[in-house]
Amino acid sequence: MSWLAGCHRLHPRYGRKTEHSLAFTATACSLICHRRLMAQG
């Protein structure tokens, strides 16, 4: 979860739909995994 702290779009905002929050979380996780894979290779 600390890896997601750098993603500013994930900070809590009232009035945001749950679907949007889940989409931003999934995108952030994908970007984190992509960066880690690129750093290894």
Backbone atoms as SQL, in Angstrom:
CREATE TABLE atoms (id INTEGER PRIMARY KEY, chain TEXT, resi INTEGER, resn TEXT, atom TEXT, x REAL, y REAL, z REAL);
INSERT INTO atoms VALUES
  (1, 'A', 1, 'MET', 'N', 0.815, -1.201, 0.000),
  (2, 'A', 1, 'MET', 'CA', 0.000, 0.000, 0.000),
  (3, 'A', 1, 'MET', 'C', 0.853, 1.257, 0.000),
  (4, 'A', 2, 'SER', 'N', 2.056, 1.185, 0.561),
  (5, 'A', 2, 'SER', 'CA', 2.888, 2.388, 0.590),
  (6, 'A', 2, 'SER', 'C', 3.318, 2.786, -0.817),
  (7, 'A', 3, 'TRP', 'N', 3.359, 1.821, -1.753),
  (8, 'A', 3, 'TRP', 'CA', 3.721, 2.168, -3.131),
  (9, 'A', 3, 'TRP', 'C', 2.669, 3.064, -3.763),
  (10, 'A', 4, 'LEU', 'N', 1.444, 2.929, -3.335),
  (11, 'A', 4, 'LEU', 'CA', 0.368, 3.731, -3.903),
  (12, 'A', 4, 'LEU', 'C', 0.343, 5.152, -3.350),
  (13, 'A', 5, 'ALA', 'N', 1.143, 5.421, -2.320),
  (14, 'A', 5, 'ALA', 'CA', 1.140, 6.755, -1.714),
  (15, 'A', 5, 'ALA', 'C', 1.633, 7.808, -2.694),
  (16, 'A', 6, 'GLY', 'N', 2.461, 7.427, -3.653),
  (17, 'A', 6, 'GLY', 'CA', 2.957, 8.378, -4.631),
  (18, 'A', 6, 'GLY', 'C', 1.965, 8.716, -5.723),
  (19, 'A', 7, 'CYS', 'N', 0.851, 8.065, -5.762),
  (20, 'A', 7, 'CYS', 'CA', -0.165, 8.307, -6.788),
  (21, 'A', 7, 'CYS', 'C', -1.175, 9.311, -6.244),
  (22, 'A', 8, 'HIS', 'N', -1.063, 10.519, -6.706),
  (23, 'A', 8, 'HIS', 'CA', -1.874, 11.607, -6.140),
  (24, 'A', 8, 'HIS', 'C', -3.358, 11.480, -6.465),
  (25, 'A', 9, 'ARG', 'N', -3.688, 10.759, -7.528),
  (26, 'A', 9, 'ARG', 'CA', -5.088, 10.602, -7.891),
  (27, 'A', 9, 'ARG', 'C', -5.841, 9.721, -6.911),
  (28, 'A', 10, 'LEU', 'N', -5.124, 8.986, -6.078),
  (29, 'A', 10, 'LEU', 'CA', -5.780, 8.044, -5.168),
  (30, 'A', 10, 'LEU', 'C', -6.117, 8.646, -3.812),
  (31, 'A', 11, 'HIS', 'N', -5.752, 9.903, -3.590),
  (32, 'A', 11, 'HIS', 'CA', -6.107, 10.519, -2.316),
  (33, 'A', 11, 'HIS', 'C', -7.628, 10.610, -2.213),
  (34, 'A', 12, 'PRO', 'N', -8.161, 10.423, -1.024),
  (35, 'A', 12, 'PRO', 'CA', -9.619, 10.384, -0.881),
  (36, 'A', 12, 'PRO', 'C', -10.280, 11.702, -1.294),
  (37, 'A', 13, 'ARG', 'N', -11.287, 11.577, -2.086),
  (38, 'A', 13, 'ARG', 'CA', -12.089, 12.732, -2.486),
  (39, 'A', 13, 'ARG', 'C', -13.543, 12.351, -2.297),
  (40, 'A', 14, 'TYR', 'N', -14.257, 13.205, -1.660),
  (41, 'A', 14, 'TYR', 'CA', -15.667, 12.928, -1.421),
  (42, 'A', 14, 'TYR', 'C', -16.451, 13.238, -2.688),
  (43, 'A', 15, 'GLY', 'N', -17.395, 12.393, -3.002),
  (44, 'A', 15, 'GLY', 'CA', -18.218, 12.579, -4.177),
  (45, 'A', 15, 'GLY', 'C', -17.728, 11.788, -5.371),
  (46, 'A', 16, 'ARG', 'N', -16.584, 11.142, -5.254),
  (47, 'A', 16, 'ARG', 'CA', -16.090, 10.320, -6.360),
  (48, 'A', 16, 'ARG', 'C', -16.813, 8.982, -6.345),
  (49, 'A', 17, 'LYS', 'N', -17.111, 8.509, -7.498),
  (50, 'A', 17, 'LYS', 'CA', -17.777, 7.211, -7.588),
  (51, 'A', 17, 'LYS', 'C', -16.795, 6.094, -7.254),
  (52, 'A', 18, 'THR', 'N', -17.313, 5.022, -6.705),
  (53, 'A', 18, 'THR', 'CA', -16.494, 3.873, -6.340),
  (54, 'A', 18, 'THR', 'C', -15.816, 3.275, -7.564),
  (55, 'A', 19, 'GLU', 'N', -16.524, 3.254, -8.687),
  (56, 'A', 19, 'GLU', 'CA', -15.952, 2.690, -9.914),
  (57, 'A', 19, 'GLU', 'C', -14.718, 3.469, -10.346),
  (58, 'A', 20, 'HIS', 'N', -14.753, 4.785, -10.204),
  (59, 'A', 20, 'HIS', 'CA', -13.604, 5.620, -10.577),
  (60, 'A', 20, 'HIS', 'C', -12.428, 5.348, -9.653),
  (61, 'A', 21, 'SER', 'N', -12.706, 5.221, -8.381),
  (62, 'A', 21, 'SER', 'CA', -11.643, 4.950, -7.418),
  (63, 'A', 21, 'SER', 'C', -10.975, 3.610, -7.694),
  (64, 'A', 22, 'LEU', 'N', -11.772, 2.594, -7.993),
  (65, 'A', 22, 'LEU', 'CA', -11.222, 1.276, -8.314),
  (66, 'A', 22, 'LEU', 'C', -10.417, 1.308, -9.605),
  (67, 'A', 23, 'ALA', 'N', -10.872, 2.076, -10.569),
  (68, 'A', 23, 'ALA', 'CA', -10.151, 2.174, -11.841),
  (69, 'A', 23, 'ALA', 'C', -8.796, 2.846, -11.636),
  (70, 'A', 24, 'PHE', 'N', -8.738, 3.920, -10.843),
  (71, 'A', 24, 'PHE', 'CA', -7.467, 4.589, -10.571),
  (72, 'A', 24, 'PHE', 'C', -6.527, 3.679, -9.790),
  (73, 'A', 25, 'THR', 'N', -7.067, 2.901, -8.871),
  (74, 'A', 25, 'THR', 'CA', -6.240, 1.976, -8.097),
  (75, 'A', 25, 'THR', 'C', -5.658, 0.890, -8.996),
  (76, 'A', 26, 'ALA', 'N', -6.466, 0.344, -9.877),
  (77, 'A', 26, 'ALA', 'CA', -5.986, -0.691, -10.796),
  (78, 'A', 26, 'ALA', 'C', -4.929, -0.132, -11.740),
  (79, 'A', 27, 'THR', 'N', -5.130, 1.084, -12.228),
  (80, 'A', 27, 'THR', 'CA', -4.151, 1.716, -13.113),
  (81, 'A', 27, 'THR', 'C', -2.844, 1.969, -12.385),
  (82, 'A', 28, 'ALA', 'N', -2.926, 2.450, -11.162),
  (83, 'A', 28, 'ALA', 'CA', -1.714, 2.717, -10.376),
  (84, 'A', 28, 'ALA', 'C', -0.946, 1.422, -10.102),
  (85, 'A', 29, 'CYS', 'N', -1.647, 0.356, -9.773),
  (86, 'A', 29, 'CYS', 'CA', -0.982, -0.936, -9.529),
  (87, 'A', 29, 'CYS', 'C', -0.308, -1.448, -10.796),
  (88, 'A', 30, 'SER', 'N', -0.967, -1.279, -11.925),
  (89, 'A', 30, 'SER', 'CA', -0.377, -1.708, -13.193),
  (90, 'A', 30, 'SER', 'C', 0.886, -0.919, -13.511),
  (91, 'A', 31, 'LEU', 'N', 0.855, 0.394, -13.284),
  (92, 'A', 31, 'LEU', 'CA', 2.032, 1.222, -13.535),
  (93, 'A', 31, 'LEU', 'C', 3.188, 0.863, -12.608),
  (94, 'A', 32, 'ILE', 'N', 2.881, 0.578, -11.359),
  (95, 'A', 32, 'ILE', 'CA', 3.924, 0.199, -10.403),
  (96, 'A', 32, 'ILE', 'C', 4.574, -1.112, -10.834),
  (97, 'A', 33, 'CYS', 'N', 3.761, -2.083, -11.227),
  (98, 'A', 33, 'CYS', 'CA', 4.306, -3.369, -11.683),
  (99, 'A', 33, 'CYS', 'C', 5.132, -3.188, -12.944),
  (100, 'A', 34, 'HIS', 'N', 4.666, -2.374, -13.850),
  (101, 'A', 34, 'HIS', 'CA', 5.397, -2.123, -15.101),
  (102, 'A', 34, 'HIS', 'C', 6.749, -1.492, -14.816),
  (103, 'A', 35, 'ARG', 'N', 6.793, -0.505, -13.954),
  (104, 'A', 35, 'ARG', 'CA', 8.057, 0.153, -13.602),
  (105, 'A', 35, 'ARG', 'C', 9.024, -0.813, -12.949),
  (106, 'A', 36, 'ARG', 'N', 8.525, -1.683, -12.097),
  (107, 'A', 36, 'ARG', 'CA', 9.403, -2.658, -11.434),
  (108, 'A', 36, 'ARG', 'C', 9.965, -3.667, -12.439),
  (109, 'A', 37, 'LEU', 'N', 9.143, -4.098, -13.380),
  (110, 'A', 37, 'LEU', 'CA', 9.609, -5.035, -14.393),
  (111, 'A', 37, 'LEU', 'C', 10.642, -4.379, -15.311),
  (112, 'A', 38, 'MET', 'N', 10.448, -3.121, -15.668),
  (113, 'A', 38, 'MET', 'CA', 11.404, -2.410, -16.511),
  (114, 'A', 38, 'MET', 'C', 12.727, -2.177, -15.785),
  (115, 'A', 39, 'ALA', 'N', 12.676, -1.987, -14.480),
  (116, 'A', 39, 'ALA', 'CA', 13.885, -1.753, -13.702),
  (117, 'A', 39, 'ALA', 'C', 14.723, -3.039, -13.591),
  (118, 'A', 40, 'GLN', 'N', 14.080, -4.196, -13.627),
  (119, 'A', 40, 'GLN', 'CA', 14.796, -5.466, -13.506),
  (120, 'A', 40, 'GLN', 'C', 15.485, -5.835, -14.825),
  (121, 'A', 41, 'GLY', 'N', 14.917, -5.442, -15.930),
  (122, 'A', 41, 'GLY', 'CA', 15.430, -5.889, -17.217),
  (123, 'A', 41, 'GLY', 'C', 16.362, -4.954, -17.809);
